[in-house]
Amino acid sequence: MGIPLVAAVFILLRVLLLSRLSSGPTNVLSEGTVLNGFRQLHLADFLLLSCCIWVYTVDFFKDVLHWDALGFSMRSWQVFWVLFWGLMPFFGLLLVAPFITVLSVTVVSSAFRWAILGGMGYVFVHRLGGKISALLGPFLIAFTFAFALFWDVSGPWELPLCRQGVLVFILNVWVMQWFEQDKDGVSHSTNIWRSFGTRGLTISMVAVTACLMVLWGGQAQRSWGLPALLLLYWTIMWFPNIVRPFRLYRLIIDGGLLLWLL
């Protein structure tokens, strides 16, 4: 169920971002503000949502093939759900296709140019593999997701909230890979913790956390969502056994992202 969770988190982050940019963080959870955020969604947001589902579907299907090659056969119902989530966006896009009159390749490429460049960069380093992929992969994932959220903002890199988002997504990937070291070790998948060790990365996480708090402290209007997210990440890494059963950490790590924009 990680595929629909990530998609839901992405679209909700987009709604919270639109709400926050229009009203500030203090009233971001009020009913009228949230509804206003949903009303501001563009067709392009649903295209991004579809892409998000496809990316995670392809990634999971690749894992299915990889684990099958290692002798760990996947259950038929798991493969069925992968196919379901992979096909669902096509049916959704078919419903809205007759109403698509304003989007063109030029418009889409211009709006998503930074996200596209980040995605292409990730595919390139992923193909290289090794320590280069382990080191640069999380940064390119974070860059891609942050700039996908801020796709309609002029000069997003100039916005402190966008820079904050890149760092938040970096932490998200690092924490997820910290918990996935066992699985990645068995499947020989790229993992930054296995490639570079714990000491240096822990120091890097402390530095990123400090940078986030500096950015948060410099905001004119502050909510406690970001400090709560940072506390959540550090707590589950300090007490990992609480969230390891059924790999609950996956739901908590990705779902916790919503705290950032509350």
Protein Blocks (a to p, Z undefined) as FASTA:
>chain_A
ZZmmmmmmmmmmmmmmmmmmmnojmlmmgmklmmmmmmmpcfklmmmmmmmmmmmmmmmm
mmmmmmmmnopacdfklmmmmmmmmmmmmmmmmmmmmmmmkbcfklmmmmmmmmmmmmmm
mmmmmmngpjllmmmmmmmmmmmmmmmmmmmpghkllpmklmmmmmmmmmmmmmmmmmmm
mmmmmnopacfklmnojmlmmmmmmmmmmmmmmmmmmpmbdcfklmmmmmmmmmmmmmmm
lmmggplmmmmmmmmmmmmmZZ
